[in-house]
Amino acid sequence: MNKKGYNVIRKTTTRYEFVSIGPKGQIKKRIEFTPLKKRNYYNIGFGDVLQNGQVSDTVYSNNQDIVKVLSTVIEVIKDFLNNIRQQKFSSPAARLTEQIFM
């Protein structure tokens, strides 16, 4: 995917945030990698940051920028992998992304 994503702020080594911009306004998004019990395995979480600071992965924001959002998520995965090279992911989509881009 060669589409440029949004500017991302790395809050911690496992938490990234960016803002989706579209017809529904500016929507804050968060991508977070959570370590699993199995050593060197992580789960990737993604969603909209709600007003109370919680993240919802079930909200359908439909800001008409899905390609840009997915490009951003892929860039974040690549950044995370570059910073923590020995890590693995728990979701099949993330494992596939790791195989494609690394």
Rosetta blueprint (number, residue, H / E / L):
1 M L
2 N L
3 K L
4 K L
5 G L
6 Y L
7 N L
8 V L
9 I E
10 R E
11 K L
12 T L
13 T L
14 T L
15 R E
16 Y E
17 E E
18 F E
19 V E
20 S E
21 I E
22 G E
23 P L
24 K L
25 G E
26 Q E
27 I E
28 K E
29 K E
30 R E
31 I E
32 E E
33 F E
34 T E
35 P E
36 L L
37 K L
38 K L
39 R L
40 N L
41 Y E
42 Y E
43 N E
44 I E
45 G E
46 F E
47 G E
48 D E
49 V E
50 L L
51 Q L
52 N L
53 G L
54 Q L
55 V E
56 S E
57 D L
58 T L
59 V L
60 Y L
61 S L
62 N L
63 N L
64 Q L
65 D L
66 I H
67 V H
68 K H
69 V H
70 L H
71 S H
72 T H
73 V H
74 I H
75 E H
76 V H
77 I H
78 K H
79 D H
80 F H
81 L H
82 N H
83 N H
84 I L
85 R L
86 Q L
87 Q L
88 K E
89 F E
90 S L
91 S L
92 P H
93 A H
94 A H
95 R H
96 L H
97 T H
98 E H
99 Q H
100 I H
101 F H
102 M L
